[in-house]
């Protein structure tokens, strides 16, 4: 079956993939394609999809920059609806001979626009709408075959349409939640302008991923690092569906797992008849981390050691392909696109590809956001302990023990983590939180236990709300619950004398402490 599809042309904007995701939320299929795709190639894509429309994403360039990304002009003659957003909006105007130039003032964030004509993409909007802008150029005029649909103080042409063809431009970002009626704008585009039928389902995404793995691996063998987190679990089940026992899933116990983690993973995946290898590598990881304090060095060493263990297993399994559960936000934060900065080395992304000689690395979940992965996990029949599992970083408790790692410190962090989880999971808060965990800081403090002076560790509690981990707010946990957690930690873990609560958002902090 061919699905109605809207293509997103990637001009390098940070919200490009978010546009794809917003389209999928309307049960319409979407592919991200390079901005320099040719009109002919789009026609060819019709063999696979019913291409119903195109969105030109935003991007960091100015249409006047040398080497600024361009659009094949023939695309505008295909008769397909085209919506340009931000840079895409300026580019269409510029190509048509309109006037584009630096805005009087740069606009970043919430802005009000006046909707002059609430038609087509803007149907049903009020005269005064709150939208999200992020631009330095603006469109000042469009040629006579275009008409202005909206303006703002800084943008005389904040939205336009062609008078005869279904070509539109919006200076703002309807895909961002801060554009109040963004969903309505996209719905207008998809259903009113492109006349799409909403017949694409998440199940179709699973089929597509299974087919992709089948096609890539062919008759070969593949290996996957299964951490027990939702991403690698989903990738494992998808890959096993595709290639059965030609897949080997490797669970590396580096010693920084949560309480009972290895046993839990083993139990779940036994039910899926997956070829699972459990490796106890605790000693070698601890040895390599001795005397190491710097967080990025720790992450690097863990990543490297992980590769060594994994290499040995890959050799035993005779696998030529590597499957990874990398999802979209991992790729952004690891700086996979040139405009985004590297924040920290996420160990499921960095390292593996360059060091092991695999024929290919396959990342079936690469365009999905976390909540989409959860939907896929539920559809695949993974148990709810995995579906609703909070994310757990690849290096595990090693990045939650600040400074040098010792067995004793990891054990303290593990016990504290267990207490935090137990207490929060007993409360009604659990479903509202993205993550909740304990961090063993490298600060020691004075306390008093049983009438005697005690000098011991400070444990920090971190609990955050988030949608995609790109930003997060610290959770406003009731004091009573914090009190219970603190009392249990100081009572049950003799080495801890003090418990503090982290009240920092991301940004400026990150979710993990290291
Ligand atoms: P930060 O600390 O960067 O974390 O705000 C964002 C999200 O990513 C998780 N995280 C990791 N996940 N490997 C992973 O698979 C890693 O190395 C890693 N480091 C952080 C973190 O728990 C949060 O959900």
Boltz pocket constraint, residues with backbone or C-beta under 6 A from the ligand:
constraints:
  - pocket:
      binder: B
      contacts: [[A, 333], [A, 343], [A, 344], [A, 345], [A, 346], [A, 347], [A, 348], [A, 391], [A, 392], [A, 393], [A, 394], [A, 395], [A, 435], [A, 469], [A, 506], [A, 509], [A, 510], [A, 511], [A, 512], [A, 513], [A, 514]]
      max_distance: 6.0
